[in-house]
Amino acid sequence: MDKNTWIGFALIAAIIVGFSFLNRPSQEELAERKRVQDSIALVQAAEWEAQQQSAQIAEQLQAAQNANTPTPELLAEQIANLYGPFAPATQGKEGFVTLENSKIKIAIDRRGGRIAKAELKEYKAYGDSVNPLCLFQNDESSLNFTLLTNTTRILATRDLYFSEVSQTTDAEGSTILTMRLNTNIEDCYLDFVYTLPADDYMVGMSIQPHNMQFALAPNMASIEMQWNQLIPQQEKGRKFEEKYAQLQYMFVGGDIEKLSEVKADRQKESARIKWIGYKDQFFSTVMIAEDGFESSEMESAIAGAHTRYIKEYKTKASLPFDITGKKTSDIRYYFGPNHYNTLKAYDKNVENAEKLHLNELVPLGWKIVAWINKIIVIPMFDLFMSWGLHIGIVILLMTLVIKLILLPFVFASNKSTAKMRVLKPQLDEINAKYPPEKMQERQQATMALYQKAGVSPMSGCLPMLFQFPVLMAMFWFLPTAIELRGQSLFWADDLSTYDAIITWSTPIPIFGTHLSLFCLIMTVVNIIYTHITMQTQSGGQEMKMMRWMMYLMPLMFLFFFNDYAAGLSYYYFISLLFTILQTMIFRWAVDDKKVLAEMEANAKKKGSQKKSGFAARLEAMQREQQRLAREQAKKNMR
C-alpha cells in the first residue's frame, strides 16, 4: 500500500477514536445504566422463582390448614413466615369492583387488583343482540406484578387481596378508584389507582408505592409484569378475524413493529417500548406505559381451530419503579374499537415526541396506498357518513366520486380503445398476411400501422396506473372499516364479512364452505366487462390464449374474494357497472367513421412531413435487420 492509503486508514482510525471519546457516557450515566440493568436482571432471574414459591407457599398453607387443628396463632405465624410483611393481604374479600362510563364497563378483581373484565357498551359480538361486546373476562386475561420483599420472598400480586379504599368523582366527571395492598407495617402500602373518564375508551392505572422501602428489597428499581390475554372470536368470518388479529408494539420514538399474524411468533426487545397492543379485527386492548416498558418479551400464538378463541398473546416486561413512592409508575389502557379517527384523536394537540400513533392499529395498506386512504378515502367516507346516509349509499357515492376523478384518464383510454377498434380490420389483414411463423414481420407491420395511425397500444394502460392504487386503497380500507360491522344491505346482514347464500359442510380447497352472493355477482359483471373489452382485440391465433387468460381472471377473483367482506365485493360490483356504463356511452357517442377519417388525415399529414434523423435511422435499421433475416433463411434452406 502507498503512503496515501496509510494516511487514509490513520484518519479513519482517528475519527472513530474521537467519535467514541466524545460520545462516551458520563460516570453518572454509567452508574444509572448499571443500576437499571442490575435491577432488571435481578427481577428476571427471580421471575421463575416467583412461580415456584407461589406454588410452594400454597402447598405449605394447605399443609398447615390440614394439620391437626392448628391454632389461629400458629397459622398466623406460618403465614407471616411465608409472606413476610404482606401477610395481611393473604386474606380478603372476594369479588369485583365495577366502573363504567358511556362507552365501557370494567370490573376490577379484588384479588390481584387487576382489570378482570372489559365490555364495550356500544358494540355487540356477532350473533348476540343482547349483551355488550366483551373483550375479555375472568381467566381470559391475567395481569401480575412480581414483588421482591425485604425478607427475600418473591410474591405475586395475583395471589394477594386488595381492598377498596375510595371511589370518587372529580370535577371533570372522571371516576377515581383506589385499590390498596396492605402490609403489617404501619403507613406502608401499595395502591393501584384507576381513573375512568366520563366519556372515553382510555383507563388510567397508577401504581403508587407508599413507604414500600420498609417492605420491599432496597435494590428493586423496576417491577416485573406478566400480561396474558386470550382473544375470543367476535366476528362471523373466523379466517379474516385471524388474519387481522395481531400483536403490535411501538418503541419510544415512534417505530412500530408487529408479530406474525399467520404463525406463532416471539420477540425480545431491549429498547424501551411505549405501548403494546393486543389487536383483533375490529377491537384492541392496548397497554401504554408513560415511562416505557423495559426489557420486553412478546409472544403470539394461534388458538385451536375448534375453540372460541383465535389468538393468545403474552407479554413479560419491566416498569420503572420507585419503592419510596416519590415517583409513580403510570399505565394507560385502551379498550375500544380500531376506528381510525378515534385512535388518531389521542394525538391531537400532543407534541410529536409524545404521540402514540395508535391509528397505526388500523391496517391501511402499503405506504402509497395508506396515504391515499388517509388523505382521500377516509375523509370522503366520513363526510358521507356524517350526512346520515345508509352505508350502501355511502359506498355508492364514493364510487361515483372516484369515477369522476378518474374520468379524464378513462376518456383517454376509451379514445385509444376506439382507435384500436377502428384498426381491427386492418390488424386482421396483417395477421392473415403474416402467419405465426413470421412473427417478426407481423410485429413490424403492426407497429408500422400504429405509427401511421398515431395510436399507442400502451395508452389504454394509463388509467389503470391511476386506478390501481385507488382500488388497492379500497381493498384495504373496506374490510377493516368498523362502520361496516353489523350493517345490512339487501340479503347481506353484515357488510364486514361474507354474505353466504349457499353453505356446505365439507370444505372445498381454496374456496371454503360457502358461496358469497355479492362476490358471485361481481364475478359475473367482471366477465361481461372482459367480453366487452376483448371485442376490440384482433382475432389472431396467438390471441386465443390471451382471451382465455382474460376470462380466467374473473373466475380467480371468485375464489379470492369469496371470504372477503361483502362491502368490498359490493364496491367492486358497482365500480364495474359504472365502468361498463362509461364504455357503452363512449361507444355510442363516438363515430367510428369520423375517428377513421381523423386517423387517415393524421397519417397523410405525417407522411408529408420529413422524417427525423432518428426515425430515418430506425427505419434503416429495421430494413437491414429484415435483409439479414432473409439471407439467414436462404442459408438455412441450402
C-alpha positions in Angstrom: 0.0 0.0 0.0 1.2 3.5 -0.8 1.6 6.4 1.7 -1.9 7.9 0.8 -3.6 4.7 1.7 -1.9 4.6 5.1 -2.8 8.2 5.8 -6.4 7.4 4.9 -6.5 4.5 7.4 -5.0 6.7 10.1 -7.6 9.4 9.6 -10.4 6.9 9.7 -9.0 5.4 13.0 -8.6 8.9 14.4 -12.2 9.8 13.6 -13.5 6.6 15.1 -11.5 7.1 18.3 -12.5 10.7 18.6 -16.2 9.9 18.0 -16.1 7.2 20.7 -14.4 9.6 23.1 -16.9 12.5 22.5 -19.9 10.2 22.8 -18.8 8.1 25.8 -21.3 8.2 28.6 -20.6 10.0 31.8 -19.9 8.3 35.1 -23.4 9.2 36.3 -25.0 7.7 33.1 -22.9 4.5 33.5 -24.0 4.2 37.1 -27.6 4.7 36.2 -27.4 2.1 33.4 -25.7 -0.4 35.7 -28.4 0.2 38.4 -31.2 -0.4 35.9 -29.6 -3.4 34.3 -28.9 -4.9 37.7 -32.5 -4.4 38.8 -33.9 -5.9 35.6 -31.5 -8.8 35.8 -32.5 -9.4 39.4 -36.2 -9.3 38.6 -35.9 -11.5 35.5 -33.7 -14.0 37.4 -36.3 -14.2 40.1 -39.3 -14.5 37.8 -39.3 -18.3 37.6 -38.7 -18.4 41.3 -41.9 -16.4 41.9 -44.0 -19.1 40.3 -42.2 -21.8 42.2 -42.5 -20.0 45.5 -46.2 -19.2 44.9 -46.9 -22.9 44.4 -44.7 -23.7 47.4 -46.5 -21.2 49.6 -49.9 -22.5 48.6 -48.7 -26.1 49.4 -47.3 -25.0 52.8 -50.5 -23.1 53.7 -52.6 -26.1 52.7 -50.4 -28.4 54.7 -50.8 -26.1 57.7 -54.6 -26.0 57.4 -54.7 -29.8 57.1 -52.6 -30.2 60.2 -54.3 -31.5 63.3 -56.3 -28.5 64.5 -53.7 -25.8 64.1 -54.3 -22.9 66.5 -55.0 -19.4 65.0 -51.8 -18.2 66.5 -49.8 -21.0 64.8 -51.5 -20.4 61.5 -50.8 -16.7 61.6 -47.2 -17.4 62.4 -46.9 -19.7 59.4 -48.5 -17.1 57.1 -46.2 -14.4 58.4 -43.1 -16.6 57.7 -44.3 -17.3 54.2 -45.5 -13.9 53.1 -43.5 -11.6 55.3 -44.9 -8.0 55.6 -47.6 -8.9 53.1 -49.2 -11.5 55.4 -52.4 -9.3 55.9 -53.0 -9.4 52.1 -53.3 -13.2 52.0 -56.9 -12.9 53.1 -59.6 -10.6 51.8 -63.0 -10.1 50.3 -63.7 -12.0 47.0 -65.5 -10.2 44.2 -65.2 -7.3 41.8 -65.5 -3.5 41.8 -67.3 -2.2 38.7 -66.6 1.1 36.9 -68.4 2.3 33.9 -69.0 5.3 31.7 -70.9 5.9 28.5 -68.6 3.8 26.4 -67.0 1.0 28.5 -67.6 -1.1 31.6 -64.7 -2.6 33.5 -64.5 -4.9 36.6 -61.5 -4.8 38.9 -60.8 -8.1 40.8 -60.1 -7.6 44.4 -57.7 -10.5 44.2 -54.7 -9.1 42.3 -56.2 -5.7 41.8 -56.3 -6.3 38.0 -58.9 -5.4 35.4 -60.7 -8.8 35.0 -63.4 -7.8 32.6 -63.8 -5.1 29.9 -67.1 -4.5 27.9 -67.8 -2.1 25.1 -71.3 -0.8 25.6 -71.8 0.5 22.0 -70.9 -2.9 20.3 -72.1 -6.4 20.3 -70.5 -9.7 19.3 -71.7 -11.3 16.1 -74.9 -13.3 16.8 -75.5 -11.7 20.2 -78.1 -8.9 20.0 -78.4 -8.5 23.8 -75.1 -8.4 25.6 -72.4 -5.8 25.1 -69.2 -6.9 23.4 -66.8 -8.4 25.9 -63.1 -8.1 25.1 -62.2 -10.5 27.9 -63.4 -11.7 31.3 -62.2 -13.7 34.2 -59.4 -16.2 33.3 -59.2 -14.9 29.6 -56.9 -12.2 30.9 -54.3 -12.0 33.6 -52.0 -9.3 34.9 -49.4 -9.9 37.6 -46.6 -7.9 39.2 -43.7 -9.6 40.9 -42.7 -8.2 44.3 -39.3 -8.8 46.0 -39.7 -8.5 49.7 -37.0 -7.4 52.2 -37.3 -10.9 53.7 -36.1 -12.5 50.4 -39.6 -13.6 49.5 -40.8 -13.4 45.9 -44.5 -12.7 45.8 -47.1 -12.3 43.0 -49.8 -9.7 43.2 -52.3 -12.2 41.7 -52.2 -14.1 45.0 -52.8 -11.1 47.2 -56.0 -9.3 48.1 -56.5 -5.6 47.5 -59.1 -3.6 49.4 -61.3 -0.8 48.1 -60.2 2.4 49.8 -62.2 5.0 48.0 -64.2 5.7 44.9 -64.7 9.4 44.0 -65.7 11.6 41.1 -63.6 14.6 40.2 -64.7 18.0 38.7 -64.4 16.6 35.1 -66.7 13.7 35.8 -63.9 11.1 35.9 -64.3 8.2 38.4 -61.2 7.5 40.6 -60.9 4.2 42.3 -58.1 3.3 44.8 -57.4 -0.3 45.5 -54.8 -0.9 48.3 -52.5 -3.7 49.1 -51.8 -3.5 52.8 -48.8 -4.7 54.8 -48.2 -5.3 58.5 -46.0 -2.2 58.6 -47.6 1.0 59.7 -48.2 3.5 56.9 -46.7 1.1 54.3 -48.9 0.0 51.4 -49.2 -0.2 47.6 -52.1 1.5 45.8 -53.5 0.7 42.4 -55.4 3.9 41.4 -57.7 3.6 38.4 -59.1 6.6 36.6 -62.0 6.3 34.2 -63.0 9.4 32.3 -66.7 10.2 31.8 -66.7 9.6 28.0 -63.6 7.8 26.8 -62.1 4.4 26.0 -59.0 5.1 27.9 -58.5 4.0 31.5 -55.6 5.2 33.7 -53.8 3.0 36.2 -51.2 4.4 38.6 -49.0 2.1 40.7 -48.3 4.2 43.8 -46.0 2.8 46.5 -46.1 4.4 49.9 -43.1 3.8 52.2 -42.6 0.5 50.5 -38.8 0.7 51.2 -39.7 -0.9 54.5 -41.3 -3.9 52.8 -39.6 -4.4 49.5 -36.0 -5.1 48.6 -34.0 -1.9 48.6 -32.4 -2.6 45.2 -35.8 -3.1 43.5 -35.7 -0.3 40.9 -38.2 -1.9 38.5 -41.2 -4.1 38.8 -41.7 -7.2 36.6 -45.1 -7.5 34.8 -46.7 -10.6 33.2 -49.7 -9.8 31.0 -51.6 -12.6 29.1 -54.8 -12.5 27.2 -56.9 -14.8 25.1 -58.7 -13.2 22.1 -62.2 -14.6 21.6 -63.9 -14.8 18.2 -66.2 -11.8 17.8 -67.0 -12.0 14.1 -68.7 -14.3 11.7 -65.6 -14.8 9.5 -63.0 -16.5 11.7 -60.5 -16.7 8.8 -60.3 -12.9 8.4 -60.5 -12.2 12.1 -57.4 -14.4 12.5 -55.8 -12.5 9.6 -56.2 -9.1 11.2 -55.6 -10.2 14.8 -52.1 -9.2 15.7 -49.8 -8.2 18.5 -48.3 -4.8 17.7 -46.0 -2.5 19.8 -44.4 0.9 19.4 -40.9 1.9 20.6 -40.4 5.1 22.4 -39.7 7.3 19.4 -42.4 6.1 17.1 -41.2 3.0 15.3 -43.9 0.3 15.2 -43.3 -3.4 15.0 -45.6 -6.4 14.7 -45.5 -10.1 15.4 -46.6 -12.5 12.7 -50.4 -12.9 12.3 -50.2 -16.2 10.5 -48.0 -18.3 12.8 -46.7 -18.4 16.4 -44.1 -15.7 16.9 -42.0 -14.3 19.7 -39.8 -11.3 20.0 -37.4 -9.9 22.7 -36.7 -6.2 22.8 -34.1 -4.4 24.9 -35.1 -0.9 23.8 -37.9 0.9 25.6 -41.4 0.3 24.3 -44.2 2.9 24.6 -47.2 0.6 24.1 -48.2 -3.0 23.4 -51.4 -3.7 21.6 -53.4 -6.9 21.7 -55.4 -6.4 18.5 -58.4 -8.1 17.0 -60.0 -7.4 13.6 -62.1 -4.5 14.9 -61.1 -4.1 18.6 -57.9 -3.7 20.6 -56.7 -3.8 24.2 -53.6 -1.6 24.4 -51.3 -1.1 27.4 -49.4 2.2 27.4 -46.5 2.9 29.8 -45.9 6.6 30.4 -42.2 5.9 31.0 -41.9 3.0 28.7 -41.6 -0.8 29.2 -38.0 -2.1 29.6 -36.6 -5.5 28.7 -39.8 -6.7 27.0 -40.7 -10.1 25.6 -43.8 -10.5 23.5 -45.4 -13.8 22.3 -48.3 -14.5 20.0 -49.9 -17.9 19.3 -52.8 -19.1 17.2 -55.5 -20.8 19.3 -57.0 -24.1 18.3 -59.5 -24.0 15.4 -62.2 -25.7 17.4 -62.1 -23.3 20.3 -63.9 -20.0 20.7 -60.5 -18.1 20.8 -58.4 -17.1 17.8 -55.2 -15.9 19.3 -53.3 -15.9 22.6 -50.9 -13.0 23.5 -48.3 -12.9 26.3 -46.0 -10.2 27.5 -43.2 -10.0 30.0 -41.8 -6.6 30.7 -40.4 -4.4 33.4 -41.6 -1.0 34.5 -39.5 1.7 36.3 -40.5 1.5 40.0 -39.6 3.8 42.9 -40.3 1.9 46.1 -40.3 5.2 48.1 -43.3 6.5 46.2 -41.7 9.7 45.2 -42.5 8.8 41.5 -45.4 6.6 40.5 -45.5 4.0 37.7 -48.3 5.0 35.4 -50.1 3.0 32.8 -53.0 3.7 30.5 -55.3 1.1 28.9 -57.2 1.5 25.7 -60.3 -0.7 25.5 -62.0 0.2 22.3 -62.6 -0.1 18.5 -60.0 0.0 15.8 -61.5 3.2 14.4 -59.0 5.4 12.7 -60.3 8.8 13.8 -61.0 7.7 17.3 -57.4 6.4 17.7 -55.9 9.4 15.9 -57.7 11.8 18.3 -55.4 10.7 21.1 -52.5 12.6 19.3 -54.5 15.8 19.0 -52.6 18.8 20.5 -49.8 16.5 21.5 -46.1 17.1 20.8 -44.6 14.8 18.1 -42.3 13.1 20.6 -45.3 12.2 22.8 -47.6 11.0 20.1 -48.9 7.4 20.4 -49.8 6.7 16.8 -52.5 4.3 17.9 -54.2 4.9 14.5 -51.5 2.5 13.1 -53.5 -0.3 14.6 -55.9 0.1 11.6 -54.2 -1.6 8.6 -54.4 0.7 5.6 -52.0 -1.0 3.2 -48.6 -0.1 1.7 -47.2 3.3 2.1 -48.7 5.0 -1.0 -52.0 3.1 -0.5 -52.1 4.1 3.1 -51.5 7.7 2.1 -54.5 7.6 -0.3 -56.7 6.1 2.4 -55.6 8.8 4.9 -55.8 11.8 2.6 -58.8 10.9 0.3 -60.7 7.7 1.2 -61.3 8.2 4.9 -62.2 11.9 4.8 -64.6 11.2 1.9 -66.1 8.3 3.8 -66.5 10.3 7.0 -68.2 13.2 5.1 -70.8 10.9 3.5 -71.4 9.1 6.8 -71.9 12.4 8.6 -74.9 13.0 6.3 -76.7 10.1 8.0 -76.9 8.0 4.8 -77.1 4.2 4.7 -73.7 2.6 4.3 -74.7 1.2 0.9 -75.4 4.7 -0.4 -72.2 5.9 1.1 -70.2 3.3 -0.8 -72.2 4.1 -4.0 -71.4 7.8 -3.7 -67.7 7.1 -3.0 -67.6 5.0 -6.2 -69.2 7.8 -8.2 -66.8 10.4 -6.9 -63.8 8.2 -7.6 -65.1 7.6 -11.1 -65.5 11.3 -11.7 -61.9 12.0 -10.5 -60.6 9.3 -12.9 -62.9 10.3 -15.8 -60.2 12.3 -17.8 -57.9 9.3 -17.8 -60.8 6.9 -18.6 -61.7 9.2 -21.5 -58.2 9.0 -22.9 -58.2 5.2 -22.5 -61.6 4.9 -24.3 -60.4 7.2 -27.1 -57.4 4.9 -27.6 -59.7 1.9 -27.5 -61.9 3.4 -30.2 -58.8 3.8 -32.4 -57.9 0.2 -31.8 -61.4 -0.8 -32.7 -61.3 1.1 -36.0 -58.0 -0.5 -36.8 -59.2 -4.0 -36.1 -60.0 -4.9 -39.8 -56.5 -3.8 -40.8 -54.9 -5.7 -37.9 -56.8 -8.9 -39.0 -55.5 -8.4 -42.6 -51.9 -8.2 -41.2 -52.5 -11.4 -39.1 -53.8 -13.2 -42.2 -50.9 -12.0 -44.3 -48.2 -13.0 -41.9 -48.6 -16.4 -40.3 -47.3 -17.1 -36.8 -44.0 -18.4 -38.3 -43.3 -14.8 -39.4 -43.9 -13.2 -36.1 -41.2 -10.6 -36.6 -42.7 -9.4 -39.8 -46.2 -9.3 -38.3 -45.0 -7.2 -35.3 -43.2 -4.8 -37.6 -46.2 -4.4 -39.8 -48.4 -3.9 -36.8 -46.2 -1.3 -35.3 -45.9 0.5 -38.6 -49.7 0.6 -38.8 -49.9 2.0 -35.2 -47.3 4.6 -36.1 -49.0 5.6 -39.2 -52.4 5.9 -37.5 -50.9 7.7 -34.4 -52.1 5.0 -32.0 -50.2 3.8 -28.9 -51.3 0.4 -27.7 -50.0 1.3 -24.2 -52.1 4.4 -23.9 -55.0 2.3 -22.6 -52.9 1.3 -19.6 -52.6 4.8 -18.3 -55.9 4.9 -16.4 -55.0 1.6 -14.7 -51.9 3.2 -13.3 -54.1 5.8 -11.6 -56.9 3.4 -10.8 -54.8 0.6 -9.3 -53.7 2.5 -6.1 -57.3 3.6 -5.5 -58.6 0.1 -6.0 -56.0 -1.2 -3.5 -56.8 1.6 -1.1 -60.5 0.4 -1.0 -59.3 -3.2 -0.8 -57.5 -2.4 2.4 -60.0 0.1 3.8 -63.4 -1.6 3.5 -62.6 -4.9 5.2 -61.2 -3.1 8.3 -63.8 -0.2 8.4 -65.7 -0.8 11.6 -68.6 1.3 10.3 -69.5 -1.7 8.0 -69.7 -4.0 11.0 -73.3 -5.2 11.5 -74.6 -3.0 8.7 -77.0 -4.8 6.3 -77.6 -4.3 2.6 -80.2 -6.3 0.7 -79.6 -10.0 1.6 -76.3 -9.3 3.4 -76.8 -9.0 7.2 -73.2 -7.8 7.8 -71.2 -6.0 5.2 -67.9 -6.5 7.1 -68.0 -10.3 6.4 -69.0 -12.7 3.7 -72.7 -13.0 2.6 -73.2 -16.7 2.1 -76.2 -17.8 0.2 -75.2 -21.5 -0.1 -73.2 -23.4 2.6 -71.9 -26.9 2.8 -70.1 -28.9 5.4 -67.0 -30.4 3.6 -64.5 -27.6 2.7 -63.6 -27.2 -0.9 -59.8 -26.4 -1.3 -59.2 -22.7 -1.7 -62.9 -22.0 -2.0 -64.2 -22.9 1.5 -67.6 -23.9 2.7 -69.9 -21.2 1.3 -70.7 -19.1 -1.8 -71.0 -15.4 -1.3 -73.6 -13.7 -3.5 -72.1 -10.3 -3.9 -68.8 -11.9 -4.9 -70.7 -14.1 -7.4 -72.5 -11.1 -8.9 -69.2 -9.1 -9.1 -67.6 -12.0 -10.9 -70.4 -12.2 -13.5 -70.2 -8.5 -14.2 -66.5 -8.7 -14.5 -66.8 -11.4 -17.1 -69.3 -9.2 -19.0 -66.8 -6.3 -18.9 -64.0 -8.6 -20.1 -66.1 -9.7 -23.0 -66.8 -6.0 -23.9 -63.1 -5.1 -23.8 -62.0 -8.1 -25.8 -64.2 -7.1 -28.8 -61.6 -4.6 -29.7 -58.8 -7.1 -29.9 -57.6 -8.7 -33.2 -58.6 -12.3 -33.9 -55.1 -13.7 -34.5 -54.3 -17.3 -33.4 -51.9 -16.2 -30.8 -54.7 -14.1 -29.1 -56.7 -17.2 -28.2 -54.6 -18.0 -25.2 -54.7 -14.3 -24.1 -58.5 -14.4 -24.4 -58.7 -17.5 -22.2 -56.5 -15.8 -19.6 -58.6 -12.7 -19.6 -61.7 -14.7 -19.0 -60.0 -16.8 -16.4 -59.1 -13.8 -14.2 -62.7 -13.0 -13.1 -63.1 -16.7 -12.1 -59.9 -16.4 -10.0 -61.4 -13.4 -8.3 -64.4 -15.5 -7.3 -62.1 -17.8 -5.3 -60.1 -15.0 -3.9 -62.9 -12.7 -2.8 -65.4 -15.4 -1.6 -64.2 -14.9 2.0 -63.8 -11.2 1.9 -66.2 -8.5 3.2 -69.4 -8.3 1.3 -68.9 -4.5 1.3 -65.7 -4.8 -0.7 -67.4 -7.1 -3.3 -70.3 -4.6 -3.4 -67.9 -1.8 -4.2 -66.1 -3.7 -7.0 -69.5 -4.7 -8.4 -70.9 -1.1 -8.7 -67.4 0.1 -9.8 -67.5 -2.3 -12.7 -71.1 -1.3 -13.5 -70.0 2.4 -13.8 -67.1 1.3 -16.0 -69.3 -0.6 -18.3 -71.7 2.3 -18.5 -68.9 4.7 -19.3 -67.7 2.4 -22.0 -71.1 1.9 -23.6 -71.8 5.7 -23.5 -68.5 6.4 -25.1 -69.0 3.9 -27.9 -72.5 5.3 -28.5 -71.2 8.8 -28.7 -68.1 8.1 -30.8 -68.5 7.9 -34.6 -66.1 5.2 -35.9 -66.1 6.7 -39.4 -65.1 10.1 -38.0 -62.3 8.5 -36.0 -61.0 6.7 -39.0 -61.1 9.9 -41.1 -59.1 11.7 -38.4 -56.6 8.9 -38.3 -56.2 8.9 -42.1 -55.8 12.7 -42.1 -53.1 12.4 -39.4 -51.4 9.7 -41.4 -51.3 11.9 -44.5 -50.0 14.8 -42.5 -47.2 12.7 -41.0 -46.4 11.2 -44.4 -45.9 14.7 -45.9 -43.5 15.6 -43.1 -39.9 14.9 -43.4 -38.8 12.1 -41.1 -36.4 13.0 -38.3 -32.9 11.7 -38.3 -33.7 9.2 -35.5 -36.8 7.9 -37.3 -34.8 7.5 -40.6 -32.0 5.6 -38.8 -34.6 3.4 -37.0 -36.3 2.6 -40.3 -32.9 1.8 -42.0 -32.0 -0.5 -39.1 -35.3 -2.4 -39.5 -34.7 -2.8 -43.2 -31.2 -4.1 -42.6 -32.5 -6.5 -40.0 -35.1 -7.8 -42.4 -32.4 -8.3 -45.1 -30.1 -10.2 -42.7 -33.0 -12.4 -41.7 -33.8 -13.2 -45.3 -30.2 -14.1 -46.1 -30.0 -16.3 -43.0 -33.2 -18.1 -44.0 -31.8 -18.8 -47.5 -28.6 -20.2 -45.9 -30.7 -22.5 -43.7 -32.7 -23.7 -46.8 -29.4 -24.7 -48.5 
